[in-house]
Amino acid sequence: FCPHKTREDCRRSSGSGRACPRLHFRKIIQSHTDEGLGDCSFLNTCFHLETCKFVHYTIDTTQETEPRQRSGKSSLVGKNPGIKLKPAEWINCDIRSLDMAVLGKFSLIMADPPWDIHMELPYGTMGDDEMRQLNIPVLQDDGYIFLWVTGRAMELGRECLTLWGYERVGELIWVKTNQLQRLIRTGRTGHWLNHGKEHCLIGLKGNPQVGFNRGIDCDVMVAEVRATSHKPDEIYGVLERLS
């Protein structure tokens, strides 16, 4: 993304009257928009786009520069044509009563439980004791678990890892950015300070020595906020490279 945000600002800054070839944003100006108020704090995650008086943005798709010439090299870097991916599967159920043994065993698990954060949420939550009693141990003999936790559930998450038979060996931090790729400063969560990050605890169980690639990624991820509870897509690359 261009640091000047809009194509117009980029042209003014370049001195040449042309915008750079990077991505730009375009202001969404509606009849009720008051540009004097500045940018909306929530931007594309705003719940009141039809009435919000602050400025919002969308990607500017207009063409200005000559298209880049494609090289003859394949863009499928890292793709293995011999691997056939299966479609994603999910189960719509009450996880408190699900017999997790039917799911089988996994070498790598990522979990984003519905912690009770004492705030109104668009989904149901589970109590602390219900979290402790989840039969996570049956899912894994040797491997890693990536457990997303909220600010309030930080210590509870560490306790759950111990109860489920894991040793906490690391922690990944997701630093949140907004649509304009700037740090989130006015999040919707946080009792004392607005939360601009989330934590993912990493637990180790057993002795998974074979097939895991250590030391490739770092423990800080900077990525854009999407829908409620939607974790960054970049985390899946981290998991794939680890496994």
N, C-alpha and C positions, 0 to 999 in steps of 0.2 A: 504494500500500500504506500501511496505517496504521503510523505509527512505533512504536506500542505493541505491535505484532506480533499478539497474540491478542485476541479479542473480550472476554474476561474482563478483561485488563489495560486495555483501552480503556475499558470501563465504569467501572472503578475510578478512572481518571484523569479522566474527564469530569465526575464529580460529579453527573451527572444520572441515572445508572443505565442509560443507553443508550449503545450503541456508535455510532461515526461511520459514515457510509455507504461509507467506503473498504474495500478488500479486507483481510481478516484471515487469519491462519493458525491452524490447529488442531493441537495436539500429537498425535503418534502415540505412544500409550503401549501397549506390549506387555508380556507377562508377564515378559520379561527386561530391560525398561527400568528403569534406575536414574536417576530424575530428579535426584538429588543430584549426578550427574556433569555435568549441564548439557547444552548442545546439542552434537550431533555436528559436528565440523569440516567434514565433507563433505556433510552434510545430504542432499538428494535425489540427490547423485551418489555416495553411499556404496555401496561394493561388497558390504557385509555387513549389509544391512538386516534380515535374518532373525535375526541374532545380535548385532548392535551394541547395547550397553547404553546408549548416549547417546540423547538426545531428538531425534526427527525431527519434521518438520512436513508438513502438507498444506494446501491452500487450504480455508478454512472457507466452505462453501456455504450455511449456514443464513441465512434471511432475518430481518431485524430491523427495518429502516427501511422506510418507504413507498417503493415504486418511483418513480423519477423520471419526470416527464411528458416524453414525447417531443415534440420540436418538429416542425413540418411540413416542416422543411428536410431535404434529402437528406443522408445520411451518406457518400455516395460522392464525397467531396472529392478532387479531383485525378484522378478516373477519366475516361477518354476512351472513350465508347461506340463510337467509330469504330475503335478499335484491337482487333484480335483476337489474343490471346496464344496461342502454341503451347505444347503440353506440353513439359516438360523432357525432355532426352535425355541418355543417358550411354553410354559404351563400356566394357565389362569387358575389359581387356587388360593386357598388360605394356607400360607406357608407354616402356620403354627400346627396344623394337623396333617401336613403332607408327610408321607413316609419317604424320607429322602434316600433310603436305601435303594429305591427303584431307579434312581438316577445313575447309579454306577459310581466308579471311581475316577478322580481327576488329578492330574499332576499340577494344574494351575487353576486357581479359583479367584474371581473378582466378585465381591459382594458389596452391595449398597443398600443396607437394611433400612427399614422405615423407623429410624430412631424417634423417640418422643422428645421433641425439642421445646415443648411447652409453647408452641406457636400454632396459629391456624394454617393448615396445609391442605392442598387439594387431593390428598390421599390419606388413607388410614395409617395409624402408627401402632407400634408395639411397645409394651411396657418393658422396663429394665429386666425384670425376672423372666419375661417371655423371651427376651434376647439371649439371656444366659442359658435357657433350656433348649435352644435350637440344636438339633442333632447334626451339627456341622461335622463332627469327627467322623461320621460314617462315610463322608464324601471323599476322604483323602487318607492315604497311608504315608506317602512321601511326596512332598511338594511345597508349593508356596500359596499363600492366600493374600490378596490385596483387599483390605477392608476399609471402605470409606467411612469416616466418622465425622460427626458434627462437633462444634465447639463444646457443647454440653456433654456429649458422649465420648469425649477423648479418653478419659480414664476408664469409663465403662467398656470401651472398645478394647483397651489393653487387658482389662480383666477378662473379657470374653475370649480373647486369644489364648490366655493361659488356661481357662476352663476347657476350651476346645482342644487343648493339647499342642498349642503352638508356642514357639519362642519368637518374640518380636525382634526382627533383625534389621529393620529399616523403616523409613517413613518418607512418603512422597508428598510434596506440597504442590497444589495447583494454584498458581497465581492467576486471578481472573482478570481478563480484559473485556472491554465493551466492544461494540460494533466498530468503533473507530480505532480499535487496537490500543486503547489507553487503559490504564489501571482503573478497576472498579473502585469508586470511592463512596458510593451510596448504595450499598447492597440492601436486600430486603430481609436479611437475617442479622442477628447480633443484638444482644440485650444491652450492651454497654458501648461497644464500638461496632461500626458497620463491618461486616465480614467481607474481605476482599480476597480470601483464599479458602481452600479446603484441604483437609489432611486425609491421606490414605495410608493406613498402617500396613506394614508388610510382615507377615508371619511365616515362619519356617517350621515344617513338621517332618520328622523322620530324618532320612539321610539322602536327599535327592542329589546325588553326585553326577549322574550321567544325564546328558541331554540338555543341561541348562547353561546359558551363556551369561556369565557374570561380567560386570564392569563395562557394559556397553553404554547404558543411559545414565543420566544423572538424576538426582532426587528432586529437582525443581522443574515444573512444567508451566509454561506461560501459554494460555489458550483462551479463546473467546467463550463467553457465557452464552448458553443457548436456552432451551426451554427449562422449566422447573425440573430439577433433579437429573437433567441430562448431563452426564459426565463428558469431558472432552474426548472427541474421537481419537486424539493423539495417544490416549492411554492404551489403546489396543495395539498400537505399534510397539509400545514398550513391552507389553505382555508377549507379543509374538517374538520379539527379538530375544527376550529372556528365555522363552521355551523352545 
